[in-house]
Amino acid sequence: MSADIGLTQREAESELDIIRAFGWSIIEFEEVLFQKFLIMSGPNSIMTREMFAKNLAGMHSKGYIAPLEFLGRKVWKRLVVADVMEDTLSPRPMKTVPVGTETTLPGSGVRQVPEEHLVSESRVIAEDIVRTMRSGLFSGRDPDQRAKEILKRHASGMRRALSESRQGFLDYVRSNTPQVSEEMQTILSSKGEELVLLSLRLIEAGYAGS
């Protein structure tokens, strides 16, 4: 009996570490998620790739995460936040909620993340960010290859900064792209951190503004 309890506790801790590994992101590539999990999970990090995939499948069955295809590769979408999981280390199955809503499930305290139009909306936001940066940084000139590389580099820098904190993102744009600082703050405030992160990933990967 005690062995079963210990196993359940370890599984719950591993699941919490996987949710934490998403950071600010709603979706993450599976291989990237695995590497982040190994770095931040401490004693739980002695896990093979196969064991990690099994954990992901188990979390999917509980409604914590969902598989998607993004940019032609397998990714996982986070459906819950870790605050209550961190307090209780007691995973509960998710209940179905209407698409496009965010709610706290009765008796669980686990919030469901809206599911509708994430990828398509992020593409629209990505194009808006590219237009904003082109207008502010390269006004009056056609975007040549060098300009495109500069845009990608700034998108990468913004994404890394926002992955750390909102303030980090604001500091980055004020220091590195002051010409579009106000516009980028407006986009972040109106669209939210998760969608902006996804949009910056698209720009960085060359799927927007090409």
Number of C-alpha atoms within 10 A of each C-alpha: 6 7 8 9 10 11 12 15 15 14 18 19 20 21 24 21 22 25 24 21 21 22 17 15 18 23 24 21 18 18 14 12 21 20 13 18 23 19 12 14 17 10 9 15 17 9 13 11 11 9 11 20 14 12 16 20 16 15 19 19 13 15 18 24 21 17 17 15 11 14 12 7 10 13 19 20 22 24 21 22 20 19 13 16 21 16 8 11 18 16 21 14 13 18 11 9 14 10 11 13 12 15 14 13 14 9 7 16 16 22 19 24 19 17 16 11 10 16 17 11 15 22 23 12 21 26 19 17 24 21 13 17 22 21 15 16 17 14 10 9 10 9 16 9 10 9 15 18 14 14 23 22 14 20 24 19 18 26 24 17 19 24 18 13 14 17 10 16 22 18 17 20 21 16 11 13 17 15 16 19 18 14 16 23 15 12 17 19 12 10 13 12 21 17 21 26 25 23 29 29 22 24 25 23 13 14 15 21 19 10
